[in-house]
Amino acid sequence: MKKSEFKALIRPLIKECIKESLLEDGTISGIVAEVVKGMSSTPLVESTTINQDPELARMRRNAFTQEESKKLRDQKKKLMSAIGQGSYNGVNLFEGTSPGDAAPAPGAAPTPGGALAGTAPSDPGVDISSLFGSVGRNWSAHMDIIKEEE
């Protein structure tokens, strides 16, 4: 028997044996599962990040969009109007009153006073508007830096 005749005779037998072995043992399903699992994971991509100011990055993460800000303002107005109109049948419970001194925490020993002890709650305090010179009047101008960089 020639080599080519032997190959023609044995090749279909070996092919059938391998096919049966892969299907019966569940080997092929394990291979397919591993391939699918490998394809579903995200590929590793090297990314280069630019060193940026962490404070600026935090401000960008926490900033609301204009639409979100408008929704929040509208919600606040709606809640404030609901509180003012329907509460206590229109009676202002705090009419004619003024804030009192802060009471100590329950169970705490009385202290001689804090930094503002003896100061009336209605005291306007010290005017710090000129503390930073002309910068103190318009902080929003400094916030425009964030908007320009985006």
Secondary structure, 3 states (H helix, E strand, C coil): CCHHHHHHHHHHHHHHHHHHHHHHHCHHHHHHHHHHHHHHCCCCCCCCCCCCCHHHHHHHHHCCCHHHHHHHHHHHHHHHHHHHHHHHHHCCCCCCCCCCCCCCCCCCCCCCCCCCCCCCCCCCCCCCCCCCHHHHHCCHHHHHHHHHHC
